[in-house]
């Protein structure tokens, strides 16, 4: 009995010391749980939204319109607040909300006030994915509700007590951004670098030291972090310190004067570099245009070797009795390019209604004479007649007769072309074309002397392609004019003031600077009228006046404009279309309706720099399967 009596007090004491605290603690937990559902802010991994509204991600707060700010204030949620103390009172949440809003406004003003920083940071913002969203914070709600199984349930309210926060079930397309602070730190570094480049802040030594110190701190804190959880605990202090330093920079850089000056200097430097590169590109283009491709260099050598292996009878062309027949259609071509001349002849004959009535008078230099003859002996152009002459056989063409020939042989002209320092001083590189040193280029002013028995001749350049029958040119009445040509008034740079020096009183007195120019390349010449008006002497007189190149630079068009002043009959523009050697915008319809297309300019169709879309019009008249072409590995 005594043992039983002692056992009861022991059980009572055991109950008081062990079981009673457990009961009391359980009751405390139950009381605590009654409001924890609504007052606790959940972990970021489970919390999706504290309100119904989900706003698009903005790494740096953007300026909001007044209306949108009134309708729906948006608060940015800092993820550190989710991982700190588990219990947050109303006063504490309100205080943190106000602090976050103030921080956002400070960041927003720092971005908006400086346009350069705003531009840099906006570029980073715009580059972010568009489907990422950030949680909108609305920590207080008058009618809290939650969702279960897709239905909205109003939560009970307690008068005089804290109102629970609103939660929202996670949607499949919504997720919390976990690297907001990492991105913002990177944006701070960008803004800091911008301030270091500005003159006003760069010259402020104290600010520079402080800013560089803050940059090092931020870089250390940032490290290799890719999300906010990788950042150290003191990162927020570094972020705020950097913001304060950037705010000082904004105060120092209070205007855009320094930025404007720097941008102007950059623009000026860029323009200078552009001019240098353009000049280099122009020089290289001119150099390339004057070079001879390997295949075109091989072709005349191969042809010349073959020509001199022929006997004298095999070196003669048939139908030589037609050369002076005034009833036939006569063409004059002056060229040292065998393949280009072949294209002109082939295209003309291919489009001729009566090929047997067409006679081609080709004049070349001594170097290419044998090759030119051999090509047309091996490739006779249907029934057309061919004549090939050597310019060195024109004994009448000498320095005593031709002023231009005397000028071309002068030391002054040689120095102009071959002395480097003088070449660099000439801004217009097109006048440095070596063809201007060749008398071949000036033969067009001696047509009556070359063809004394002809009354009318059509002059063709070697960089043209004929697309229609040209026999109609001989039926055009030039009405007493010496030359028929297509005028180029549609382009301002083809007027007289483009080619002639109107600061010289002789030019200013005799010509109109706005007079319309015309095009060489395909021209009809009335040789009878030429002789009657003594055009060759007119040409010689102007060449003597231009002995020092004070009236015009070089070339054949300027003296042509002067020599044939008021002696030009305008042809319809469909006869001759220019620009395929420099202007890629020449229209296809304009090309197709033209009788002659002209590759004037440096981008010749037989060069690699030729405009690709225009090369086909030229290639169709080249037989790349011809034996000599294959031997020289010439291909389109």
C-alpha positions in Angstrom: 0.0 0.0 0.0 2.8 2.3 0.8 4.3 1.7 -2.6 1.0 2.5 -4.3 0.7 5.7 -2.3 4.2 6.8 -3.4 3.5 5.9 -7.1 0.7 8.3 -7.4 2.7 11.5 -6.5 5.4 10.4 -8.9 2.9 10.1 -11.7 1.5 13.5 -10.9 5.0 15.1 -10.9 5.8 13.3 -14.2 2.6 14.7 -15.7 3.4 18.3 -14.6 7.0 18.3 -15.7 6.7 16.5 -19.1 3.2 16.4 -20.4 1.9 19.8 -19.3 4.6 21.8 -21.2 3.8 19.7 -24.3 0.1 20.5 -24.1 0.7 24.2 -23.4 3.2 24.5 -26.4 0.8 22.7 -28.7 -1.9 25.2 -27.7 0.4 28.1 -28.5 1.1 26.6 -31.9 -2.6 26.3 -32.6 -3.1 30.0 -31.7 -0.1 31.1 -33.8 -1.3 29.1 -36.8 -4.7 30.8 -36.8 -3.3 33.9 -38.5 0.0 32.7 -40.0 -1.6 31.7 -43.2 -2.3 35.3 -44.1 0.4 37.2 -42.3 3.5 35.2 -43.4 5.2 36.0 -46.7 6.0 32.7 -48.3 9.3 31.6 -49.8 10.0 32.8 -53.3 9.9 29.2 -54.6 6.3 28.8 -53.7 5.0 32.4 -53.9 4.0 33.5 -57.3 2.0 36.6 -56.8 0.9 38.8 -53.9 -1.8 40.4 -56.0 -3.8 39.6 -59.2 -1.7 41.9 -61.3 1.6 40.7 -62.8 3.7 43.5 -64.4 6.3 43.0 -67.2 9.9 42.8 -66.1 11.9 46.0 -66.0 15.4 45.7 -64.7 15.5 49.4 -64.1 12.2 51.2 -63.3 10.8 53.0 -66.3 9.0 56.3 -66.2 5.3 55.8 -65.7 2.6 58.0 -67.1 0.5 59.9 -64.5 -2.6 58.1 -65.4 -1.2 54.6 -65.1 0.4 55.6 -61.8 -2.9 56.7 -60.4 -4.8 53.6 -61.6 -2.4 50.9 -60.5 0.7 51.6 -58.4 3.3 48.9 -58.9 5.7 47.9 -56.2 8.9 46.0 -56.9 9.5 43.1 -54.6 13.1 42.6 -53.4 13.7 38.9 -52.9 15.8 39.4 -49.7 12.6 40.3 -47.9 11.3 36.8 -48.5 14.2 35.0 -46.9 14.7 37.0 -43.7 12.6 36.8 -40.5 9.6 34.5 -40.8 7.2 36.9 -39.0 6.5 40.3 -40.5 4.2 42.7 -38.8 2.0 45.2 -40.5 4.1 48.1 -39.5 7.2 46.3 -40.6 5.7 45.4 -44.1 4.5 49.0 -44.6 7.9 50.4 -43.7 9.7 48.0 -46.1 7.2 48.7 -48.9 7.8 52.5 -48.5 11.5 52.0 -48.5 11.4 49.8 -51.7 9.2 52.4 -53.4 11.7 55.2 -52.5 14.6 53.1 -53.8 12.8 52.5 -57.1 12.0 56.2 -57.5 15.7 57.0 -56.9 16.8 54.5 -59.4 14.2 55.7 -61.9 15.2 59.4 -61.6 18.9 58.4 -61.9 18.1 56.8 -65.2 15.7 59.3 -66.6 17.7 62.4 -65.8 20.7 61.4 -67.8 19.8 60.6 -71.4 23.0 58.8 -72.1 22.6 56.5 -69.1 19.0 55.9 -70.1 20.0 55.0 -73.6 22.6 52.5 -72.4 20.3 50.9 -69.8 17.3 50.8 -72.0 19.3 48.9 -74.5 20.0 46.3 -71.9 16.3 46.2 -70.8 15.1 45.8 -74.4 17.4 42.9 -74.9 15.7 40.8 -72.2 13.2 38.1 -72.9 9.6 39.4 -73.2 8.0 36.5 -71.4 9.6 37.0 -68.0 7.4 38.6 -65.3 8.1 40.0 -61.8 5.8 39.9 -58.9 3.7 43.0 -58.1 3.6 43.7 -54.4 0.4 44.8 -52.8 0.9 43.9 -49.1 -2.4 45.1 -47.8 -5.8 44.1 -49.1 -9.3 45.0 -47.9 -10.9 41.8 -49.3 -8.3 39.0 -49.1 -9.1 36.0 -51.2 -7.4 32.8 -52.3 -8.1 30.3 -55.0 -8.8 26.7 -54.6 -9.4 24.4 -57.6 -9.8 27.5 -59.8 -12.5 29.1 -57.6 -12.2 32.3 -55.7 -12.9 32.1 -51.9 -13.3 35.2 -49.8 -11.2 34.9 -46.6 -12.7 35.9 -43.2 -11.9 39.3 -41.8 -11.2 40.3 -38.3 -12.2 43.8 -37.2 -9.5 45.8 -35.6 -6.9 43.3 -36.6 -4.4 42.9 -39.4 -5.8 42.2 -42.9 -4.3 39.2 -44.5 -2.3 39.4 -47.7 -3.7 38.2 -51.0 -2.1 35.1 -52.5 -2.5 33.7 -55.9 -2.0 30.2 -57.3 1.0 30.0 -59.7 0.1 30.0 -63.4 2.1 27.9 -65.8 3.5 30.9 -67.7 4.5 32.9 -64.6 7.8 32.6 -62.7 9.7 34.8 -60.3 12.9 36.5 -61.6 15.7 35.4 -59.3 18.6 37.5 -60.6 17.1 41.0 -60.5 19.8 42.4 -58.2 22.6 40.7 -60.3 21.3 42.4 -63.4 20.9 45.8 -61.7 24.5 45.6 -60.4 25.7 45.0 -63.9 23.7 48.0 -65.1 25.3 50.1 -62.3 28.7 49.2 -63.7 27.6 50.3 -67.2 26.4 53.6 -65.9 29.6 54.1 -63.9 31.7 53.5 -67.1 29.6 56.1 -68.9 30.3 58.7 -66.2 34.0 57.9 -66.4 33.9 58.7 -70.1 32.3 62.1 -69.6 34.5 65.1 -69.4 33.0 66.8 -66.4 33.2 63.7 -64.2 36.4 62.5 -65.6 38.2 65.7 -64.6 36.9 65.5 -61.0 39.7 63.6 -59.3 37.8 63.0 -56.0 34.7 61.7 -57.7 36.8 59.5 -60.0 38.5 57.9 -57.1 35.2 57.3 -55.3 33.6 55.9 -58.4 36.4 53.5 -59.2 36.4 52.3 -55.6 32.6 51.7 -55.8 33.1 49.8 -59.1 35.7 47.6 -57.5 33.4 46.8 -54.6 30.5 46.0 -56.9 32.7 43.9 -59.1 33.9 42.0 -56.1 30.4 41.5 -54.8 29.2 40.5 -58.2 31.9 38.0 -58.9 30.7 35.1 -61.0 27.1 35.3 -59.6 24.3 34.5 -62.0 21.4 34.8 -59.5 20.7 36.8 -56.4 21.2 33.8 -54.1 24.9 33.7 -55.1 25.5 37.2 -53.9 27.1 37.9 -50.5 25.0 39.3 -47.6 26.4 42.8 -47.8 25.5 43.2 -51.5 22.6 45.5 -50.8 25.0 47.9 -49.0 27.3 48.0 -52.0 24.3 48.6 -54.3 23.1 51.6 -52.2 26.6 53.0 -51.9 27.0 52.8 -55.7 23.7 54.5 -56.2 24.7 57.4 -54.0 28.0 57.8 -55.9 26.1 57.7 -59.3 23.8 60.4 -58.0 26.8 62.6 -57.3 28.0 62.0 -60.8 24.6 63.2 -62.1 24.9 66.4 -60.2 28.4 67.0 -61.5 27.4 66.3 -65.1 24.5 68.8 -65.0 24.4 69.5 -68.7 25.1 68.0 -72.1 27.8 70.4 -73.3 30.6 68.0 -72.6 28.8 65.1 -74.2 28.0 67.2 -77.3 31.6 68.3 -77.7 32.8 64.7 -77.4 30.2 63.4 -79.9 31.1 66.2 -82.3 34.8 65.2 -82.0 33.9 61.6 -82.6 31.8 62.4 -85.7 34.6 64.6 -87.1 37.2 61.9 -86.5 34.9 59.3 -88.1 34.3 61.5 -91.1 38.0 62.0 -91.6 38.5 58.2 -91.5 35.7 57.8 -93.9 37.2 60.2 -96.4 40.6 58.5 -96.2 39.0 55.1 -96.8 36.9 56.4 -99.7 40.0 57.9 -101.3 41.8 54.6 -100.9 38.9 52.7 -102.3 38.6 55.0 -105.2 42.3 54.7 -105.9 42.2 50.9 -105.7 39.2 50.8 -108.0 40.9 53.0 -110.6 44.0 50.8 -110.3 42.0 47.6 -110.7 40.1 49.1 -113.7 43.4 49.7 -115.5 44.9 46.3 -114.9 44.7 43.5 -117.4 43.3 40.2 -116.1 45.5 37.2 -116.7 43.2 35.7 -119.3 43.0 38.9 -121.3 46.8 39.2 -121.1 47.2 35.7 -122.4 44.8 36.0 -125.2 46.7 38.6 -127.4 49.9 36.7 -126.8 48.4 33.5 -127.9 46.7 35.1 -131.0 49.9 37.0 -132.0 51.9 33.8 -132.0 49.3 32.1 -134.2 49.1 35.0 -136.6 52.8 35.2 -137.4 52.7 31.4 -138.1 50.3 32.1 -141.0 51.5 32.7 -144.6 50.8 36.1 -146.1 47.7 35.1 -148.1 46.0 33.6 -145.0 46.5 36.9 -143.2 44.2 38.8 -145.4 40.5 39.6 -144.8 37.8 38.9 -147.5 35.5 41.6 -149.0 38.0 44.4 -148.9 36.3 46.1 -151.8 33.5 47.1 -149.5 35.6 49.3 -147.3 34.8 52.5 -149.1 31.3 51.8 -150.4 29.2 54.8 -149.2 26.0 52.7 -149.6 27.0 50.4 -146.7 26.9 50.9 -142.9 30.3 51.8 -141.6 31.5 51.6 -138.0 34.6 53.0 -136.4 36.2 51.2 -133.4 39.4 52.3 -131.8 40.6 49.8 -129.2 43.5 47.7 -127.9 41.2 45.2 -126.1 40.7 42.2 -128.4 37.9 40.6 -126.4 35.9 43.8 -125.9 36.2 44.7 -129.6 34.9 41.1 -130.5 31.8 41.7 -128.3 31.0 45.0 -130.0 31.3 43.4 -133.4 29.4 40.2 -132.5 26.6 42.0 -130.8 26.2 44.4 -133.7 26.2 41.6 -136.3 23.9 39.4 -134.3 21.2 42.1 -134.2 21.6 43.3 -137.8 18.9 42.7 -140.3 21.4 42.6 -143.2 24.9 41.6 -141.7 26.5 41.7 -145.2 25.9 45.5 -145.3 27.9 46.2 -142.2 31.6 47.2 -142.3 33.7 47.5 -139.2 36.9 49.7 -139.3 39.0 48.7 -136.3 42.1 50.7 -135.4 44.5 49.4 -132.7 48.1 49.9 -131.6 51.2 48.1 -132.8 51.2 45.7 -129.8 47.7 44.3 -130.4 47.6 44.6 -134.2 48.5 40.9 -135.0 46.2 39.6 -132.2 43.3 41.7 -133.4 43.6 40.5 -137.0 44.1 36.9 -135.9 40.9 36.9 -133.8 38.7 38.0 -136.6 40.5 35.7 -139.1 39.7 32.8 -136.8 36.2 34.1 -135.9 34.8 35.9 -138.9 31.6 37.8 -138.0 29.1 36.2 -140.3 28.9 38.1 -143.6 30.1 41.4 -142.2 33.3 43.0 -143.4 36.3 43.6 -141.2 39.2 46.0 -141.5 42.0 46.2 -138.9 44.5 49.1 -139.1 47.6 50.0 -137.1 47.7 53.5 -135.7 51.5 53.6 -136.2 50.9 53.5 -140.0 49.1 56.9 -139.9 52.1 58.9 -141.0 50.1 62.1 -141.2 49.4 61.9 -137.5 52.5 63.5 -136.0 53.4 66.2 -133.4 53.7 68.9 -136.0 50.1 68.3 -137.1 48.4 67.3 -133.9 48.8 69.6 -130.8 47.4 66.9 -128.5 50.1 64.4 -129.7 52.8 67.0 -128.9 51.3 67.6 -125.5 51.1 63.9 -124.6 54.8 63.6 -125.4 55.8 66.6 -123.3 57.7 66.3 -120.0 55.1 68.2 -118.2 52.4 65.6 -119.1 54.7 62.7 -118.2 55.5 64.3 -114.8 51.7 64.8 -114.2 51.2 61.0 -114.6 54.3 59.5 -113.1 55.4 61.8 -110.3 53.8 60.5 -107.1 53.6 63.8 -105.1 51.8 65.5 -108.0 49.5 62.6 -108.4 48.4 62.8 -104.8 47.6 66.5 -105.1 45.0 65.8 -107.8 41.7 65.1 -106.1 40.0 63.8 -109.2 41.6 60.4 -109.8 39.6 59.7 -113.0 41.9 62.2 -114.8 44.8 59.9 -113.9 43.6 57.3 -116.3 46.6 56.1 -118.5 44.3 56.0 -121.5 44.6 59.7 -121.7 48.2 59.3 -122.6 47.3 57.2 -125.6 46.6 58.8 -128.9 44.1 56.0 -129.5 41.7 57.9 -127.3 41.9 61.0 -129.4 41.5 59.4 -132.9 37.8 60.3 -132.8 38.7 63.9 -133.6 40.4 62.7 -136.9 37.6 60.7 -138.5 37.7 62.5 -141.9 41.5 61.9 -142.1 41.1 58.2 -141.3 38.2 57.6 -143.6 38.6 60.2 -146.4 36.2 58.4 -148.8 33.3 58.0 -146.3 30.4 60.5 -145.9 28.9 59.1 -142.6 30.2 56.8 -140.0 29.0 55.5 -136.6 31.5 55.7 -133.8 31.4 52.9 -131.2 33.3 52.6 -128.0 34.7 49.2 -127.0 32.7 49.0 -123.8 29.3 48.9 -125.4 26.9 46.1 -126.3 24.5 46.4 -129.2 21.0 45.0 -128.7 19.1 46.2 -131.7 19.7 46.8 -135.4 21.6 50.1 -135.9 21.0 50.5 -139.6 18.3 53.1 -138.8 21.0 55.6 -137.7 22.1 56.2 -141.3 18.6 57.4 -142.2 18.5 60.1 -139.5 18.7 63.6 -140.8 21.1 65.5 -138.6 19.8 68.9 -140.0 23.2 70.3 -140.8 24.7 69.2 -137.5 28.0 67.4 -137.4 27.3 64.8 -134.7 24.3 62.9 -133.5 24.4 62.0 -129.8 22.1 61.3 -126.8 22.0 64.2 -124.4 22.5 63.7 -120.7 20.6 66.6 -119.2 18.8 64.3 -116.8 22.0 64.1 -114.6 23.4 67.3 -113.2 27.0 66.2 -113.3 26.7 65.9 -117.2 26.4 69.6 -117.7 29.2 71.9 -119.0 30.3 73.2 -115.7 31.2 69.7 -114.6 33.9 69.4 -117.2 35.1 72.9 -118.1 36.8 75.6 -116.0 34.4 78.5 -115.9 36.7 80.5 -113.7 38.7 81.0 -116.9 37.4 84.0 -118.8 37.7 82.3 -122.2 35.4 79.5 -121.1 33.0 81.8 -119.3 32.7 84.1 -122.3 32.0 81.4 -124.9 29.9 78.7 -123.2 26.9 78.3 -120.9 27.8 76.4 -117.7 24.3 74.9 -117.5 24.3 73.7 -121.1 23.4 70.1 -121.6 26.2 67.6 -122.2 26.0 64.5 -124.3 27.6 61.1 -124.4 30.4 59.5 -126.4 30.1 55.8 -126.9 27.6 55.6 -129.8 27.6 58.6 -132.1 26.7 59.4 -135.7 29.2 61.6 -137.6 28.4 63.4 -140.8 31.9 63.6 -142.2 30.9 65.8 -145.2 29.5 68.4 -142.8 32.6 68.0 -140.6 34.9 68.9 -143.5 32.7 71.8 -144.5 32.8 73.3 -141.0 36.5 72.6 -140.6 35.9 70.9 -137.2 39.5 69.5 -137.0 41.0 73.0 -137.0 38.5 74.1 -134.3 39.7 71.2 -132.2 43.3 72.1 -132.8 42.8 75.7 -131.8 41.2 74.8 -128.5 43.9 72.2 -127.7 46.5 75.0 -128.2 44.7 77.2 -125.8 44.6 74.4 -123.2 48.4 73.7 -123.4 48.7 74.2 -119.6 45.4 72.4 -118.9 43.7 75.6 -117.6 40.5 75.2 -119.6 39.9 71.6 -118.8 41.8 68.8 -117.3 42.1 65.8 -119.6 40.0 63.3 -121.5 38.1 63.6 -124.8 34.6 64.6 -123.6 35.6 68.2 -122.5 37.2 69.0 -125.8 34.3 67.3 -127.6 31.8 69.5 -125.8 33.8 72.6 -126.9 34.6 71.4 -130.5 31.0 70.4 -131.3 29.4 73.3 -129.4 26.0 74.0 -131.1 26.8 71.3 -133.7 25.1 68.4 -131.9 21.8 66.8 -133.0 20.0 65.1 -130.1 19.1 61.5 -130.6 16.3 59.7 -128.8 17.5 58.4 -125.5 16.5 54.8 -126.4 19.4 54.7 -128.8 22.0 54.9 -126.0 21.8 54.0 -122.3 24.7 54.8 -120.1 25.9 54.0 -116.6 26.3 50.2 -116.5 29.9 50.6 -115.5 29.2 52.7 -112.4 25.5 52.9 -111.6 23.9 49.7 -110.2 20.4 51.4 -110.2 20.0 51.5 -114.0 16.6 50.0 -114.6 16.1 46.7 -116.4 13.3 48.1 -118.6 15.5 51.0 -119.6 18.3 48.5 -120.5 16.0 46.2 -122.5 14.5 48.9 -124.7 17.9 50.5 -125.5 19.7 49.9 -128.8 23.1 50.3 -127.2 24.0 49.8 -123.6 27.3 51.5 -122.4 29.5 50.2 -119.6 31.1 53.7 -119.1 32.9 53.9 -115.8 35.5 51.7 -114.0 33.3 48.6 -113.5 33.9 47.0 -116.9 32.1 43.7 -117.5 35.4 41.9 -118.3 36.7 42.7 -114.9 35.9 41.0 -111.6 34.8 44.3 -110.1 32.1 44.6 -112.8 28.5 44.9 -111.6 27.3 41.3 -111.5 23.7 41.9 -112.7 24.9 43.7 -115.8 27.6 41.3 -116.8 25.2 38.9 -118.4 24.3 41.3 -121.2 28.0 41.3 -122.2 28.8 37.6 -121.6 26.1 36.4 -124.0 28.3 37.6 -126.9 31.5 35.9 -125.7 32.3 32.4 -126.9 34.1 30.9 -123.9 34.3 27.6 -125.7 36.5 29.1 -128.4 39.9 27.4 -128.6 42.0 30.5 -127.7 39.7 31.3 -124.8 40.1 27.7 -123.4 43.9 27.9 -123.9 44.0 31.0 -121.7 41.6 29.6 -119.1 39.2 32.5 -119.6 35.8 31.8 -118.1 32.7 34.0 -117.3 
